[in-house]
């Protein structure tokens, strides 16, 4: 059984720093609806030897795995949220060994290693915020669920040792609002956030919408049509398929909330400090994590990882995979 810290915060009125502080204190809750209008990112930390493969895989499948930031080996900070700790500031994580899911703890400070390279994946536009602003109802939030995720019959482009299927997120949309949903989130060239499929889930190899592979079960309302967008959980499907020796990720639906908003990004295409999203995975694959992140580890973190581990209290962990 997971432990949930008591809190009085209202998700849709909570800022990103406050949300991260709650997760650090032990709040076990999905991030859907929290700090609306701020970009949420998928986390993947892999050994340095696997980082070039991951960077190339993201570059070849940028529609599903757009890179926001790549850190230095062993560094757990990010310019996307100054002062945040990637080991403690997500509500729930996953620990992988040889492609097998070992645990879903609330914190990973005890699992962090000096050779791990953290990748943050996501889009510079928060899709749910775009849909809500356009008047599209968010059924998963109405029902207190995370977005349902499905492994499809579409393969991603392989890169190095990584390969795997595309994973999609489904949102039921009223039929008359499907054109609006198609346009939402695609307001800048950097976003590339349109759906990959509308309608029959069987075309993606999905047998039943009522049985998602990850995430929550969301009931469509009368007149709704399933609309599918790519999901960053695509990376976890690749980890399972290709079995790297070790990796850390977020648990599905429990993402890292960045300080990036969605107003200025839509207007200028600037996605945060040092142009992290615009830099993209090409720099990571071609010049290594240090050049991709644009900073030395000591400058990014301000201290060595082991010193930070002693300074930051570790949260209680969950009882294992759910």
Secondary structure as a PSIPRED ss2 file (coil, helix, strand):
# PSIPRED VFORMAT (PSIPRED V4.0)

   1 X C   1.000  0.000  0.000
   2 X C   1.000  0.000  0.000
   3 X C   1.000  0.000  0.000
   4 X C   1.000  0.000  0.000
   5 X C   1.000  0.000  0.000
   6 X C   1.000  0.000  0.000
   7 X C   1.000  0.000  0.000
   8 X C   1.000  0.000  0.000
   9 X C   1.000  0.000  0.000
  10 X C   1.000  0.000  0.000
  11 X H   0.000  1.000  0.000
  12 X H   0.000  1.000  0.000
  13 X H   0.000  1.000  0.000
  14 X C   1.000  0.000  0.000
  15 X C   1.000  0.000  0.000
  16 X H   0.000  1.000  0.000
  17 X H   0.000  1.000  0.000
  18 X H   0.000  1.000  0.000
  19 X H   0.000  1.000  0.000
  20 X H   0.000  1.000  0.000
  21 X H   0.000  1.000  0.000
  22 X H   0.000  1.000  0.000
  23 X H   0.000  1.000  0.000
  24 X H   0.000  1.000  0.000
  25 X C   1.000  0.000  0.000
  26 X C   1.000  0.000  0.000
  27 X C   1.000  0.000  0.000
  28 X C   1.000  0.000  0.000
  29 X C   1.000  0.000  0.000
  30 X C   1.000  0.000  0.000
  31 X C   1.000  0.000  0.000
  32 X C   1.000  0.000  0.000
  33 X C   1.000  0.000  0.000
  34 X C   1.000  0.000  0.000
  35 X C   1.000  0.000  0.000
  36 X C   1.000  0.000  0.000
  37 X C   1.000  0.000  0.000
  38 X C   1.000  0.000  0.000
  39 X C   1.000  0.000  0.000
  40 X E   0.000  0.000  1.000
  41 X E   0.000  0.000  1.000
  42 X E   0.000  0.000  1.000
  43 X E   0.000  0.000  1.000
  44 X E   0.000  0.000  1.000
  45 X E   0.000  0.000  1.000
  46 X E   0.000  0.000  1.000
  47 X E   0.000  0.000  1.000
  48 X H   0.000  1.000  0.000
  49 X H   0.000  1.000  0.000
  50 X H   0.000  1.000  0.000
  51 X H   0.000  1.000  0.000
  52 X H   0.000  1.000  0.000
  53 X H   0.000  1.000  0.000
  54 X H   0.000  1.000  0.000
  55 X H   0.000  1.000  0.000
  56 X H   0.000  1.000  0.000
  57 X H   0.000  1.000  0.000
  58 X H   0.000  1.000  0.000
  59 X H   0.000  1.000  0.000
  60 X H   0.000  1.000  0.000
  61 X C   1.000  0.000  0.000
  62 X C   1.000  0.000  0.000
  63 X C   1.000  0.000  0.000
  64 X C   1.000  0.000  0.000
  65 X C   1.000  0.000  0.000
  66 X C   1.000  0.000  0.000
  67 X E   0.000  0.000  1.000
  68 X E   0.000  0.000  1.000
  69 X E   0.000  0.000  1.000
  70 X E   0.000  0.000  1.000
  71 X C   1.000  0.000  0.000
  72 X C   1.000  0.000  0.000
  73 X C   1.000  0.000  0.000
  74 X C   1.000  0.000  0.000
  75 X C   1.000  0.000  0.000
  76 X C   1.000  0.000  0.000
  77 X C   1.000  0.000  0.000
  78 X C   1.000  0.000  0.000
  79 X H   0.000  1.000  0.000
  80 X H   0.000  1.000  0.000
  81 X H   0.000  1.000  0.000
  82 X C   1.000  0.000  0.000
  83 X C   1.000  0.000  0.000
  84 X C   1.000  0.000  0.000
  85 X C   1.000  0.000  0.000
  86 X C   1.000  0.000  0.000
  87 X C   1.000  0.000  0.000
  88 X C   1.000  0.000  0.000
  89 X C   1.000  0.000  0.000
  90 X C   1.000  0.000  0.000
  91 X C   1.000  0.000  0.000
  92 X C   1.000  0.000  0.000
  93 X E   0.000  0.000  1.000
  94 X E   0.000  0.000  1.000
  95 X E   0.000  0.000  1.000
  96 X E   0.000  0.000  1.000
  97 X E   0.000  0.000  1.000
  98 X C   1.000  0.000  0.000
  99 X C   1.000  0.000  0.000
 100 X E   0.000  0.000  1.000
 101 X E   0.000  0.000  1.000
 102 X E   0.000  0.000  1.000
 103 X E   0.000  0.000  1.000
 104 X C   1.000  0.000  0.000
 105 X C   1.000  0.000  0.000
 106 X C   1.000  0.000  0.000
 107 X C   1.000  0.000  0.000
 108 X C   1.000  0.000  0.000
 109 X C   1.000  0.000  0.000
 110 X C   1.000  0.000  0.000
 111 X C   1.000  0.000  0.000
 112 X C   1.000  0.000  0.000
 113 X C   1.000  0.000  0.000
 114 X C   1.000  0.000  0.000
 115 X C   1.000  0.000  0.000
 116 X E   0.000  0.000  1.000
 117 X E   0.000  0.000  1.000
 118 X E   0.000  0.000  1.000
 119 X E   0.000  0.000  1.000
 120 X E   0.000  0.000  1.000
 121 X E   0.000  0.000  1.000
 122 X C   1.000  0.000  0.000
 123 X C   1.000  0.000  0.000
 124 X C   1.000  0.000  0.000
 125 X C   1.000  0.000  0.000
 126 X C   1.000  0.000  0.000
 127 X H   0.000  1.000  0.000
 128 X H   0.000  1.000  0.000
 129 X H   0.000  1.000  0.000
 130 X H   0.000  1.000  0.000
 131 X H   0.000  1.000  0.000
 132 X H   0.000  1.000  0.000
 133 X H   0.000  1.000  0.000
 134 X C   1.000  0.000  0.000
 135 X C   1.000  0.000  0.000
 136 X C   1.000  0.000  0.000
 137 X C   1.000  0.000  0.000
 138 X C   1.000  0.000  0.000
 139 X H   0.000  1.000  0.000
 140 X H   0.000  1.000  0.000
 141 X H   0.000  1.000  0.000
 142 X H   0.000  1.000  0.000
 143 X C   1.000  0.000  0.000
 144 X C   1.000  0.000  0.000
 145 X C   1.000  0.000  0.000
 146 X C   1.000  0.000  0.000
 147 X C   1.000  0.000  0.000
 148 X E   0.000  0.000  1.000
 149 X E   0.000  0.000  1.000
 150 X E   0.000  0.000  1.000
 151 X E   0.000  0.000  1.000
 152 X E   0.000  0.000  1.000
 153 X E   0.000  0.000  1.000
 154 X E   0.000  0.000  1.000
 155 X E   0.000  0.000  1.000
 156 X C   1.000  0.000  0.000
 157 X C   1.000  0.000  0.000
 158 X C   1.000  0.000  0.000
 159 X E   0.000  0.000  1.000
 160 X C   1.000  0.000  0.000
 161 X C   1.000  0.000  0.000
 162 X E   0.000  0.000  1.000
 163 X C   1.000  0.000  0.000
 164 X C   1.000  0.000  0.000
 165 X E   0.000  0.000  1.000
 166 X E   0.000  0.000  1.000
 167 X E   0.000  0.000  1.000
 168 X E   0.000  0.000  1.000
 169 X E   0.000  0.000  1.000
 170 X E   0.000  0.000  1.000
 171 X E   0.000  0.000  1.000
 172 X E   0.000  0.000  1.000
 173 X E   0.000  0.000  1.000
 174 X E   0.000  0.000  1.000
 175 X H   0.000  1.000  0.000
 176 X H   0.000  1.000  0.000
 177 X H   0.000  1.000  0.000
 178 X H   0.000  1.000  0.000
 179 X H   0.000  1.000  0.000
 180 X H   0.000  1.000  0.000
 181 X H   0.000  1.000  0.000
 182 X H   0.000  1.000  0.000
 183 X H   0.000  1.000  0.000
 184 X C   1.000  0.000  0.000
 185 X C   1.000  0.000  0.000
 186 X C   1.000  0.000  0.000
 187 X C   1.000  0.000  0.000
 188 X C   1.000  0.000  0.000
 189 X C   1.000  0.000  0.000
 190 X C   1.000  0.000  0.000
 191 X C   1.000  0.000  0.000
 192 X C   1.000  0.000  0.000
 193 X C   1.000  0.000  0.000
 194 X C   1.000  0.000  0.000
 195 X C   1.000  0.000  0.000
 196 X C   1.000  0.000  0.000
 197 X E   0.000  0.000  1.000
 198 X E   0.000  0.000  1.000
 199 X C   1.000  0.000  0.000
 200 X C   1.000  0.000  0.000
 201 X H   0.000  1.000  0.000
 202 X H   0.000  1.000  0.000
 203 X H   0.000  1.000  0.000
 204 X H   0.000  1.000  0.000
 205 X C   1.000  0.000  0.000
 206 X C   1.000  0.000  0.000
 207 X C   1.000  0.000  0.000
 208 X C   1.000  0.000  0.000
 209 X C   1.000  0.000  0.000
 210 X C   1.000  0.000  0.000
 211 X C   1.000  0.000  0.000
 212 X C   1.000  0.000  0.000
 213 X C   1.000  0.000  0.000
 214 X E   0.000  0.000  1.000
 215 X C   1.000  0.000  0.000
 216 X C   1.000  0.000  0.000
 217 X C   1.000  0.000  0.000
 218 X C   1.000  0.000  0.000
 219 X C   1.000  0.000  0.000
 220 X C   1.000  0.000  0.000
 221 X C   1.000  0.000  0.000
 222 X C   1.000  0.000  0.000
 223 X C   1.000  0.000  0.000
 224 X E   0.000  0.000  1.000
 225 X E   0.000  0.000  1.000
 226 X E   0.000  0.000  1.000
 227 X E   0.000  0.000  1.000
 228 X E   0.000  0.000  1.000
 229 X E   0.000  0.000  1.000
 230 X E   0.000  0.000  1.000
 231 X C   1.000  0.000  0.000
 232 X C   1.000  0.000  0.000
 233 X C   1.000  0.000  0.000
 234 X H   0.000  1.000  0.000
 235 X H   0.000  1.000  0.000
 236 X H   0.000  1.000  0.000
 237 X H   0.000  1.000  0.000
 238 X H   0.000  1.000  0.000
 239 X H   0.000  1.000  0.000
 240 X H   0.000  1.000  0.000
 241 X H   0.000  1.000  0.000
 242 X H   0.000  1.000  0.000
 243 X C   1.000  0.000  0.000
 244 X C   1.000  0.000  0.000
 245 X C   1.000  0.000  0.000
 246 X C   1.000  0.000  0.000
 247 X E   0.000  0.000  1.000
 248 X E   0.000  0.000  1.000
 249 X E   0.000  0.000  1.000
 250 X E   0.000  0.000  1.000
 251 X C   1.000  0.000  0.000
 252 X C   1.000  0.000  0.000
 253 X C   1.000  0.000  0.000
 254 X C   1.000  0.000  0.000
 255 X C   1.000  0.000  0.000
 256 X E   0.000  0.000  1.000
 257 X E   0.000  0.000  1.000
 258 X C   1.000  0.000  0.000
 259 X C   1.000  0.000  0.000
 260 X C   1.000  0.000  0.000
 261 X C   1.000  0.000  0.000
 262 X C   1.000  0.000  0.000
 263 X H   0.000  1.000  0.000
 264 X H   0.000  1.000  0.000
 265 X H   0.000  1.000  0.000
 266 X H   0.000  1.000  0.000
 267 X H   0.000  1.000  0.000
 268 X H   0.000  1.000  0.000
 269 X C   1.000  0.000  0.000
 270 X C   1.000  0.000  0.000
 271 X C   1.000  0.000  0.000
 272 X C   1.000  0.000  0.000
 273 X H   0.000  1.000  0.000
 274 X H   0.000  1.000  0.000
 275 X H   0.000  1.000  0.000
 276 X H   0.000  1.000  0.000
 277 X H   0.000  1.000  0.000
 278 X H   0.000  1.000  0.000
 279 X H   0.000  1.000  0.000
 280 X H   0.000  1.000  0.000
 281 X H   0.000  1.000  0.000
 282 X H   0.000  1.000  0.000
 283 X H   0.000  1.000  0.000
 284 X H   0.000  1.000  0.000
 285 X H   0.000  1.000  0.000
 286 X H   0.000  1.000  0.000
 287 X H   0.000  1.000  0.000
 288 X H   0.000  1.000  0.000
 289 X H   0.000  1.000  0.000
 290 X H   0.000  1.000  0.000
 291 X H   0.000  1.000  0.000
 292 X H   0.000  1.000  0.000
 293 X H   0.000  1.000  0.000
 294 X C   1.000  0.000  0.000
 295 X C   1.000  0.000  0.000
 296 X C   1.000  0.000  0.000
 297 X H   0.000  1.000  0.000
 298 X H   0.000  1.000  0.000
 299 X H   0.000  1.000  0.000
 300 X H   0.000  1.000  0.000
 301 X H   0.000  1.000  0.000
 302 X C   1.000  0.000  0.000
 303 X C   1.000  0.000  0.000
 304 X C   1.000  0.000  0.000
 305 X H   0.000  1.000  0.000
 306 X H   0.000  1.000  0.000
 307 X H   0.000  1.000  0.000
 308 X H   0.000  1.000  0.000
 309 X H   0.000  1.000  0.000
 310 X H   0.000  1.000  0.000
 311 X H   0.000  1.000  0.000
 312 X C   1.000  0.000  0.000
 313 X C   1.000  0.000  0.000
 314 X C   1.000  0.000  0.000
 315 X C   1.000  0.000  0.000
 316 X C   1.000  0.000  0.000
 317 X C   1.000  0.000  0.000
 318 X C   1.000  0.000  0.000
 319 X C   1.000  0.000  0.000
 320 X C   1.000  0.000  0.000
 321 X C   1.000  0.000  0.000
 322 X C   1.000  0.000  0.000
